[in-house]
Each structure stands twice: as structure tokens, then as C-alpha cells.
Amino acid sequence: MTTYLDRLAWGLALLTIVLWAFVPQMAMAYPVMMPKVPVVDSQPLPPVPSNDLAEADR
């Protein structure tokens, strides 16, 4: 059992070293690009004539 645990510990240590060396390079090679927010031109609405007589007297 001890031999198995020793081999498992060495294997995990080796895997950790390999991941420590290569994962940062892979992460930097493919940066995540967020989509750009589209620019929307807005224009004010034209004035609407009112048919309300009370409002027309103002």
C-alpha cells in the first residue's frame, strides 16, 4: 500500500509541475475577447401636435 501511495504522490507532483509550466502559456495564448457593445445613434422624437383643446390654450 505504501508503494502505491508513493507512486501516486510522485505522479501527482509531476502532473502539478507540468501543469504549472504549461497552463499559464496556454491561457495567455487564447485571450478571452469580450464582444464590443454596438453603438446606437438616437435621435429625439419630433414634436407631436396635440388635439386636446385644454392643452392648446396654454
N, C-alpha and C positions, 0 to 999 in steps of 0.2 A: 504494500500500500504506500509506503514511504517513497519508493522509487517512482511510482505513478504520480504522486503529488509533486515530487521534484521535477519530473519531466514536464508536468503541466505548468508549474511555476516558470520554468525556463522558456517554455513555449509562449506563455503569456507575456513574459518580459521581452522576448524577441518581437512579438507582434506589436507590443507597445512602442518599442524603439522604431520599428518600420513605419508604423502609423504616425509617430511623432515627426519622422523625417519627411514623409511624402504627402500627408493630408494637407498641411498648410500650402504647399505648392499647388496642389490640385484646386484648393479653394480659391487661390489667387488667380489661377488660370481661367476660371469661368466666373467672372463677377456677375452678380445679380443686378440686372438693369431694370429699374422701375419704369413703367410706362410714363410718357410725358402727358401732362394734363392738356387737353385741347383748349386752344384759345377761342372764345366765343365773343364775337363782336355784338354788343347790344345797342339798340337804338331806342330812344324814347318813343312812346306811342303818340300819334298825332292827337290834338285836342278833339273831343267829340262834342258836337253841338247838343245842347240839352233841349228836350221838348217840354220840360217842366216849367210852367209859367211862373211859379213862385221863385224858382231859381233864376229865371230870365230877368226878373225885375231887380235883382241885386246889382 
